[in-house]
Amino acid sequence: MTDIVNIHDAKTHFSRLVDRVSAGEDIVIARAGKPVALLTRIDRQAHAGPRKPGMFPGLSVPPEFFDPLPDAELSALE
């Protein structure tokens, strides 16, 4: 089960949370009861060594992907 911790408690007990995450538990950090971040363990094998470009041959990103989001979408994120 994933535990939900508010930001104040996460700051106060950060070392304990890191210990729990190191043991394999995921922790959700919430602000005013709304989840905003996930504290999770890094899989050392998946993140070992430098990143290599071209891991997904044939994948392309259209140029409009980099366009700014419309104001309506940005305000929905708040």
C-alpha positions as CSV (number, residue, x, y, z in Angstrom):
1,M,0.0,0.0,0.0
2,T,1.3,3.5,-0.9
3,D,1.4,5.9,2.0
4,I,0.3,9.6,1.5
5,V,2.4,12.1,3.5
6,N,1.8,15.9,3.5
7,I,4.7,18.2,2.6
8,H,5.3,19.4,6.2
9,D,5.6,15.8,7.5
10,A,7.8,14.8,4.5
11,K,10.2,17.6,5.3
12,T,10.2,16.8,9.0
13,H,10.7,13.0,8.5
14,F,12.6,13.0,5.2
15,S,15.3,10.6,6.3
16,R,12.8,8.1,7.6
17,L,10.8,8.3,4.3
18,V,14.0,7.7,2.3
19,D,14.7,4.6,4.5
20,R,11.2,3.3,3.7
21,V,11.6,4.0,0.0
22,S,15.0,2.3,0.0
23,A,13.2,-0.8,1.3
24,G,10.9,-0.7,-1.7
25,E,7.9,1.3,-0.5
26,D,6.5,4.2,-2.6
27,I,5.4,7.4,-0.8
28,V,3.0,10.0,-2.3
29,I,3.7,13.6,-1.2
30,A,0.6,15.7,-1.0
31,R,-0.2,19.4,-0.7
32,A,-3.5,20.2,0.9
33,G,-4.5,16.6,0.5
34,K,-3.8,16.6,-3.3
35,P,-1.0,14.3,-4.5
36,V,1.9,16.3,-6.1
37,A,4.9,14.0,-6.1
38,L,5.9,10.4,-5.8
39,L,9.0,9.4,-3.8
40,T,10.2,6.1,-5.2
41,R,13.3,4.0,-5.2
42,I,15.6,4.2,-8.2
43,D,16.3,0.8,-9.8
44,R,20.1,0.9,-10.0
45,Q,20.3,-1.4,-13.0
46,A,17.8,0.7,-15.0
47,H,19.8,3.9,-14.3
48,A,23.3,2.6,-14.4
49,G,25.7,4.3,-16.8
50,P,25.1,7.2,-19.2
51,R,21.9,7.5,-21.2
52,K,22.1,6.4,-24.8
53,P,20.3,8.3,-27.6
54,G,18.4,6.2,-30.1
55,M,17.0,3.6,-27.7
56,F,13.6,3.8,-29.6
57,P,14.5,3.7,-33.3
58,G,11.7,5.0,-35.5
59,L,10.2,7.2,-32.8
60,S,9.8,10.8,-33.8
61,V,8.4,13.8,-32.0
62,P,6.4,16.3,-34.1
63,P,7.7,19.9,-33.9
64,E,4.4,21.1,-32.4
65,F,5.2,19.0,-29.3
66,F,7.5,21.8,-28.2
67,D,4.9,24.5,-28.7
68,P,3.7,26.3,-25.5
69,L,0.5,24.9,-23.9
70,P,-2.6,27.0,-24.3
71,D,-3.6,29.1,-21.3
72,A,-6.7,26.9,-20.7
73,E,-4.5,23.8,-20.3
74,L,-2.0,25.7,-18.1
75,S,-4.7,27.0,-15.8
76,A,-6.2,23.5,-15.5
77,L,-2.8,22.3,-14.0
78,E,-3.0,24.7,-11.0
